[in-house]
């Protein structure tokens, strides 16, 4: 389980630039990223209530999703779907709520929920939104566009850093869109 890529953008663009390293700030998010802050920074949420706490500080995406999308003819690279951290070896969307990920030497983030993908993804490929939404055998929607988290302990994250999982106490709660 490791970090495959790290990305950030100082402006509201879907695609984030890949970096060699990013710095997480406790309670704020990725230093220099447009979504950094104590209160919500996603434009659609700011319009509703700009005082809402920011539980979408750091966006994580599994690199395995890119492989799945490539099989459907959709080629996506790290950072292109707006994520800050691209991982490998972790089934992110099935981790329980409040799971803590220790990344590298010192950083810790806590999972707050699933990214709720929107139609902006179709600006990259007109089939992308449909491709990151699926249904299970009961007809429940599966959102595959990564997870959101908050920073519990800041520090630097580098490409290649290892990731450790600390599960919350049981009973575990499934992730919901945030």
C-alpha positions as a printed NumPy array, in Angstrom:
array([[  0.   ,   0.   ,   0.   ],
       [  1.629,   3.141,  -1.175],
       [  1.373,   6.609,  -2.683],
       [  1.572,   6.527,  -6.491],
       [  1.166,  10.27 ,  -7.099],
       [  0.459,  13.527,  -5.282],
       [ -1.269,  16.521,  -6.878],
       [ -2.569,  19.993,  -6.08 ],
       [ -3.944,  23.101,  -7.741],
       [ -4.172,  26.661,  -6.411],
       [ -7.264,  27.341,  -8.546],
       [-10.653,  25.714,  -9.136],
       [ -9.708,  23.379, -11.957],
       [-10.667,  19.739, -12.172],
       [ -7.187,  18.588, -13.143],
       [ -4.511,  18.979, -10.473],
       [ -0.796,  19.194, -11.276],
       [  1.377,  16.262, -10.208],
       [  4.097,  17.113,  -7.714],
       [  6.974,  15.156,  -6.167],
       [  5.736,  16.096,  -2.714],
       [  2.791,  17.79 ,  -1.003],
       [  2.468,  19.11 ,   2.525],
       [ -0.627,  18.414,   4.614],
       [ -1.651,  20.972,   7.234],
       [ -3.55 ,  19.752,  10.306],
       [ -7.237,  20.623,  10.075],
       [ -6.789,  22.45 ,   6.75 ],
       [ -5.771,  20.106,   3.935],
       [ -3.096,  20.313,   1.241],
       [ -0.89 ,  23.394,   1.459],
       [ -1.332,  25.496,  -1.676],
       [ -4.431,  23.613,  -2.854],
       [ -7.65 ,  25.503,  -3.574],
       [ -9.586,  23.215,  -1.202],
       [ -7.373,  24.016,   1.803],
       [ -9.25 ,  25.568,   4.7  ],
       [-11.361,  25.152,   7.825],
       [-14.599,  25.727,   5.931],
       [-15.885,  24.168,   2.724],
       [-14.114,  25.268,  -0.477],
       [-15.97 ,  23.296,  -3.17 ],
       [-17.877,  25.965,  -5.102],
       [-21.236,  24.177,  -5.151],
       [-21.083,  23.814,  -1.372],
       [-19.859,  27.362,  -0.72 ],
       [-23.018,  28.655,  -2.436],
       [-25.21 ,  26.628,  -0.038],
       [-23.37 ,  27.543,   3.185],
       [-19.805,  28.914,   3.233],
       [-19.535,  28.311,   7.001],
       [-19.854,  24.516,   6.689],
       [-16.822,  22.691,   8.132],
       [-14.462,  21.364,   5.452],
       [-14.651,  17.561,   5.612],
       [-13.304,  17.324,   2.03 ],
       [ -9.751,  18.564,   2.707],
       [ -7.847,  15.752,   0.985],
       [ -9.174,  13.665,  -1.921],
       [ -7.742,  10.17 ,  -2.46 ],
       [ -8.145,   8.01 ,  -5.553],
       [ -7.085,   4.399,  -6.165],
       [ -4.795,   3.901,  -9.174],
       [ -6.641,   0.627,  -9.751],
       [ -9.611,   2.704, -10.934],
       [ -7.477,   4.066, -13.785],
       [ -6.74 ,   0.492, -14.883],
       [-10.472,  -0.32 , -14.816],
       [-11.281,   2.8  , -16.826],
       [ -8.562,   2.007, -19.387],
       [-10.311,  -1.325, -20.053],
       [-13.363,   0.764, -21.006],
       [-11.281,   2.921, -23.344],
       [-11.027,   5.868, -20.934],
       [ -7.428,   6.849, -20.242],
       [ -6.951,   8.843, -17.044],
       [ -3.709,   9.838, -15.32 ],
       [ -3.127,  10.718, -11.667],
       [ -4.466,  14.149, -10.737],
       [ -6.813,  14.368, -13.716],
       [ -9.917,  13.632, -11.646],
       [ -9.031,  16.236,  -9.03 ],
       [ -7.479,  13.973,  -6.431],
       [ -4.616,  15.   ,  -4.173],
       [ -3.269,  11.511,  -3.448],
       [ -3.32 ,   8.562,  -5.83 ],
       [ -2.869,   5.244,  -4.002],
       [ -2.217,   1.615,  -4.878],
       [ -3.052,  -1.555,  -3.003],
       [ -5.995,  -0.175,  -0.984],
       [ -9.692,  -0.687,  -1.681],
       [-10.426,   2.89 ,  -0.623],
       [-14.176,   3.012,  -1.218],
       [-14.799,  -0.007,   1.027],
       [-12.89 ,   1.277,   4.048],
       [-15.11 ,   2.132,   7.009],
       [-15.984,   5.679,   8.025],
       [-13.376,   7.278,  10.329],
       [-10.573,   4.945,   9.203],
       [ -7.202,   6.62 ,   9.743],
       [ -4.5  ,   6.382,   7.084],
       [ -0.936,   6.956,   8.234],
       [  1.04 ,   8.106,   5.204],
       [  4.81 ,   8.291,   5.197],
       [  6.697,   9.092,   8.375],
       [  4.15 ,  11.213,  10.188],
       [  0.985,  12.32 ,   8.403],
       [ -2.418,  11.031,   9.418],
       [ -5.728,  11.607,   7.707],
       [ -9.204,  10.428,   8.681],
       [-11.717,   9.288,   6.089],
       [-14.946,  11.303,   6.066],
       [-16.787,   9.765,   3.12 ],
       [-17.063,   9.042,  -0.568],
       [-16.516,  11.612,  -3.262],
       [-19.812,  12.226,  -4.967],
       [-18.795,  12.45 ,  -8.636],
       [-20.426,  15.119, -10.765],
       [-20.887,  15.969, -14.423],
       [-17.591,  17.932, -14.48 ],
       [-15.921,  14.566, -15.055],
       [-17.506,  14.461, -18.512],
       [-15.308,  17.414, -19.503],
       [-12.43 ,  14.911, -19.461],
       [-14.328,  12.16 , -21.279],
       [-18.044,  12.187, -22.035],
       [-18.383,   8.668, -20.595],
       [-16.357,   9.226, -17.398],
       [-19.193,  10.043, -14.986],
       [-21.126,   6.961, -16.059],
       [-17.957,   4.854, -15.783],
       [-17.296,   5.832, -12.143],
       [-20.862,   5.021, -11.09 ],
       [-21.958,   1.413, -10.817],
       [-24.662,  -0.615,  -9.076],
       [-24.381,  -3.627,  -6.8  ],
       [-26.654,  -6.675,  -6.926],
       [-29.286,  -4.81 ,  -4.841],
       [-29.325,  -1.79 ,  -7.167],
       [-27.432,   0.436,  -4.742],
       [-25.187,   3.005,  -6.455],
       [-21.45 ,   2.429,  -6.066],
       [-19.405,   5.616,  -6.298],
       [-15.876,   4.808,  -7.468],
       [-14.431,   8.357,  -7.714],
       [-12.387,   8.134,  -4.532],
       [-12.768,   9.201,  -0.936],
       [-12.509,  12.399,   1.073],
       [-10.657,  13.   ,   4.327],
       [ -9.469,  15.51 ,   6.895],
       [ -5.918,  16.006,   8.154],
       [ -5.344,  14.846,  11.732],
       [ -1.557,  15.237,  11.685],
       [  0.252,  17.281,   9.079],
       [  3.524,  16.645,   7.313],
       [  5.064,  15.893,   3.958],
       [  3.841,  13.182,   1.6  ],
       [  6.094,  11.919,  -1.17 ],
       [  5.502,   9.674,  -4.141],
       [  6.4  ,   6.153,  -2.992],
       [  5.487,   6.673,   0.684],
       [  3.876,   3.713,   2.397],
       [  0.344,   3.827,   3.774],
       [ -0.801,   2.089,   6.959],
       [ -4.463,   1.558,   7.85 ],
       [ -5.866,   2.062,  11.359],
       [ -9.462,   0.83 ,  11.497],
       [-11.989,   2.497,  13.814],
       [-13.703,   0.623,  16.604],
       [-16.523,  -1.694,  15.597],
       [-19.25 ,  -1.589,  14.567],
       [-17.919,  -0.161,  11.32 ],
       [-20.005,   2.258,   9.273],
       [-19.986,   2.257,   5.48 ],
       [-18.871,   5.398,   3.67 ],
       [-21.571,   7.75 ,   2.408],
       [-21.177,  10.553,  -0.154],
       [-19.949,  13.846,   1.319]])
